[in-house]
Amino acid sequence: LGECIVASSPFPEQMEFFEQLSIDIAGETFAFEICQGEELDQSLDKLPKNIRDKRARLERIAQKQQHRRIQLGPAQFGSVPELRGKVKHILKSHLDGEGLYGNDLDLITALLDYHPNEGADKRNGLIGIRVDTSIGDSRSFFIEYETGVVECFSAKKCLDNLDADPPYV
């Protein structure tokens, strides 16, 4: 069998798209195979230089996009993974039951805006946020409201939503 190389511009969820793509030629169905490693290098060598250069340029742009600075509350971060690291640091650096204060409180309060369910509504009546142990001994953030209600919230869900549409500087 022969081979056909298809090069495309990057787009969201491109890997999933090509993994599911197939083509029917003369009654025979052919699946697409995503080249990686040495096979990718060999395939790229067969493409015209201007296509290789364009692909490399688009790859650099996409990589820069992933590492654009973001602003959340009072703080700026070099990337979403850096913000995730800061949130983990806050969880680890506070004792169980200890309330957040200063920049840590401002940052986690700003992160609440990205909660998938209520988002900014979670801020209404908020008097504080503390770190404590939740079900299964995992450490979580808990919101304390004026009414005396204490509610656990998922920082991971907030970060996942933020990652989908980061607040770039």
LINTAJO-V74277 format. One record per pair of residues at least 12 apart in sequence whose ideal C-beta (glycine too) atoms are under 7 Angstrom apart, sorted by sequence separation. I is the first residue (numbers start at 1). GAP is how many residues later the second one is. D is the distance in whole Angstrom. If there is no record, write none. Layout:
# LINTAJO-V74277
i:I gap:GAP d:D
i:I gap:GAP d:D
This chain:
# LINTAJO-V74277
i:67 gap:12 d:5
i:129 gap:12 d:6
i:130 gap:12 d:5
i:140 gap:12 d:5
i:141 gap:12 d:6
i:66 gap:13 d:7
i:70 gap:13 d:7
i:129 gap:13 d:7
i:18 gap:14 d:5
i:90 gap:14 d:5
i:109 gap:14 d:7
i:129 gap:14 d:6
i:130 gap:14 d:7
i:141 gap:14 d:6
i:19 gap:15 d:7
i:18 gap:16 d:5
i:128 gap:16 d:4
i:126 gap:17 d:6
i:127 gap:17 d:5
i:90 gap:18 d:7
i:127 gap:18 d:7
i:134 gap:18 d:5
i:15 gap:19 d:7
i:126 gap:19 d:6
i:127 gap:19 d:5
i:109 gap:20 d:7
i:125 gap:20 d:5
i:108 gap:21 d:5
i:122 gap:21 d:6
i:125 gap:21 d:5
i:125 gap:22 d:6
i:105 gap:24 d:6
i:75 gap:28 d:6
i:74 gap:29 d:6
i:99 gap:29 d:5
i:100 gap:29 d:5
i:99 gap:30 d:7
i:100 gap:30 d:7
i:99 gap:31 d:4
i:122 gap:31 d:7
i:74 gap:32 d:5
i:75 gap:32 d:6
i:98 gap:32 d:6
i:73 gap:33 d:4
i:74 gap:33 d:7
i:97 gap:33 d:6
i:98 gap:33 d:6
i:108 gap:33 d:6
i:73 gap:34 d:5
i:72 gap:35 d:6
i:96 gap:35 d:7
i:97 gap:35 d:5
i:73 gap:36 d:7
i:96 gap:36 d:5
i:73 gap:37 d:3
i:94 gap:37 d:4
i:96 gap:37 d:5
i:5 gap:38 d:5
i:72 gap:38 d:5
i:115 gap:38 d:6
i:72 gap:39 d:6
i:7 gap:40 d:6
i:91 gap:40 d:6
i:5 gap:41 d:6
i:116 gap:41 d:5
i:5 gap:42 d:7
i:115 gap:42 d:7
i:115 gap:43 d:5
i:7 gap:44 d:6
i:111 gap:44 d:6
i:114 gap:44 d:4
i:116 gap:45 d:6
i:112 gap:46 d:7
i:111 gap:47 d:5
i:114 gap:47 d:4
i:7 gap:48 d:6
i:10 gap:48 d:6
i:91 gap:48 d:5
i:114 gap:48 d:4
i:9 gap:49 d:6
i:10 gap:52 d:5
i:87 gap:68 d:5
i:87 gap:72 d:7
i:84 gap:75 d:6
i:80 gap:82 d:7
i:80 gap:83 d:5
i:80 gap:86 d:6
i:76 gap:93 d:6
i:72 gap:95 d:6
i:70 gap:96 d:5
i:71 gap:96 d:5
i:70 gap:97 d:5
i:70 gap:98 d:6
i:71 gap:98 d:5
i:69 gap:99 d:7
i:70 gap:99 d:7
i:68 gap:100 d:5
i:69 gap:100 d:4
